[in-house]
Amino acid sequence: MRVISGEFKGRHLEALPGEGTRPTSDKVKESLFNIIGPYFEADTVVDLFSGSGNLGIEAVSRGVTHGYLVENNEQAVRVIQENVDSLELNDRITVLNQSAQSALDYFQAHQIKINLLFLDPPYDMDVIEEILTVSLNKGILSKRAIVVCETTKYKEFPDALGDLEKIRDQKYGKTRLTIYQNTEEISGEDD
């Protein structure tokens, strides 16, 4: 596994050994960033089920100002920290060792607005729609935020969830990417 583009292009990333996580393949990752490229103007990225930190690190390599990598598996957190340390990204990436729900509470409490949100939970966890609803209710998604959901190819999502509108739905082998954009009305200044 490697960083595909940007400041750290070609740098190797460690992955958690075994079947515990399912790192996004380089092919899917490259396609994903090509898809979101036209929408990609993010200050803050959150990789909510981070695994190895692969997606969040890629986003920071491509110019996102700050990343939050959230993972509650202790062994995976160690791998994420190794990757962050090896790229000397401790000032640009915050590793949060906690559950997704706790992280959503953290972002609300610290008034952090998410511009780019990656949701790649284990395939047997059916939590994405709940997380999106909670994120909208907590007001932590910025106006025009992009949300990328990575699931099994069989998982389908509605065309809209609250203010989130589906802008892409693409299958890659066993993987499906569903991408939403926040369409919240902009009243006054953009946040």
Secondary structure, 3 states (H helix, E strand, C coil): CECCCCCCCCCECCCCCCCCCCCCCHHHHHHHHHHHHHHCCCCEEEECCCCCCHHHHHHHHCCCCEEEEEECCHHHHHHHHHHHHHCCCCCCEEEEECCHHHHHHHHHHCCCCEEEEEECCCCCCCCHHHHHHHHHHHCCEEEEEEEEEEEECCCCCCCEECCEEEEEEEEECCEEEEEEEECCCCCCCCC
